[in-house]
Every structure is written in structure tokens, then in C-alpha cells.
Amino acid sequence: MIFWPFDAKMTGLPVHVNPLGTYIMFAGTPYAHLMVYQHPKGIQ
């Protein structure tokens, strides 16, 4: 996780779970952070 104060709308990243990549979790809250999803065995 990378924590940083930012406006989720300005990033263009999705705010819903994206199992194939990065998304913003808890957008619009003080706990917003960038999630980088990574399956331990890769995409199957």
C-alpha cells in the first residue's frame, strides 16, 4: 500500500476492486490508499 493525500478522481484510477491491477481503496476518506493487487501464483 502507498499512502498519499490525493484526489481519486484526478488520478483516473478505478475506485472499485480491480483483480487485474491497481485501484484506490476507501476513496474519499482519510484512509484512501493505492492497492496493487497481486495474486501469489499469477493470473490463472
Secondary structure, 3 states (H helix, E strand, C coil): CECCCCCHHHHCCCCCCCCCCEEEECCCCCCCEEEECCCCCCCC
